[in-house]
Amino acid sequence: MEGKLKLNVDGSWKQGEQTGSIAGILRDHTGQVIDGFTQQVRASSPLQVETLAILHGLKLLQLRVKEHEEETELGKVLLTEAECETDCLTAQ
């Protein structure tokens, strides 16, 4: 759908560690990458690291939504929908 963004996020954590890694990628309706992130975070569980990935992704999405306009033959198409996806069943 034109004007739609999709954000995929993920987190990684190893038991016994106090840090984890988070990552996310933001794409437009054609699948073209708009932005992304990777970051090490303090976390004590898989749920915490996945939740931090979602939070960081939504902050990125909030910043980019205002900027996201694309040129078309008819002019500019504003963002109409955004979706965030994670593979963590307990964090959804």
C-alpha positions in Angstrom: 0.0 0.0 0.0 1.4 3.3 -1.0 2.2 5.6 1.9 2.8 2.6 4.3 5.9 2.0 6.4 6.9 -1.3 8.0 9.3 -1.7 10.9 10.9 -5.0 11.8 12.7 -5.3 15.2 14.6 -8.0 17.0 16.6 -8.5 20.1 19.2 -10.9 21.3 20.2 -11.8 24.8 22.4 -14.6 26.3 21.4 -16.0 29.7 23.7 -14.8 32.5 24.7 -11.6 30.6 23.6 -8.1 31.6 23.6 -6.8 28.1 21.9 -7.6 24.8 21.7 -6.4 21.3 18.7 -4.8 19.5 18.2 -4.1 15.8 15.5 -2.7 13.5 14.9 -1.9 9.9 12.3 0.5 8.5 11.1 0.0 4.9 8.6 1.8 2.7 5.7 0.1 0.8 8.1 -1.0 -2.0 10.5 -2.7 0.4 13.1 -0.1 0.1 15.1 0.5 3.3 14.5 4.0 4.7 16.4 3.6 8.0 17.6 1.2 10.6 19.4 0.8 13.9 21.6 -1.5 16.0 22.5 -1.0 19.6 23.8 -2.7 22.7 21.4 -2.4 25.7 21.4 -3.3 29.3 18.9 -6.2 29.8 18.3 -9.1 32.2 15.9 -11.2 30.1 14.8 -12.0 26.6 11.5 -10.2 27.1 13.3 -7.1 28.3 15.6 -7.0 25.3 12.7 -7.6 22.9 10.7 -4.8 24.5 13.6 -2.4 24.3 13.9 -3.3 20.6 10.2 -2.4 20.1 10.5 0.8 22.1 13.6 2.0 20.2 12.0 1.1 16.9 8.8 3.0 17.7 10.9 6.1 18.6 12.7 5.8 15.2 9.4 5.4 13.5 8.0 8.5 15.3 11.0 10.6 14.1 10.8 9.3 10.5 6.9 9.5 10.1 7.0 13.3 9.9 9.8 13.2 7.3 8.4 10.4 5.2 7.0 11.7 1.9 7.7 10.2 -1.4 7.7 11.7 -4.8 5.2 10.3 -7.4 4.0 11.4 -10.7 1.0 13.2 -9.0 3.1 14.9 -6.3 3.6 13.9 -2.7 2.0 11.0 -1.0 1.8 11.3 2.8 2.2 8.4 5.2 -1.1 6.7 5.9 -0.1 3.6 7.8 2.8 2.1 9.8 3.3 -1.4 11.1 5.7 -2.8 13.7 6.6 -6.5 13.6 8.6 -8.6 16.1 9.1 -12.4 16.4 8.8 -12.4 20.2 5.4 -13.8 21.0 5.4 -12.6 24.6 6.2 -9.0 23.6 3.5 -8.6 21.0 
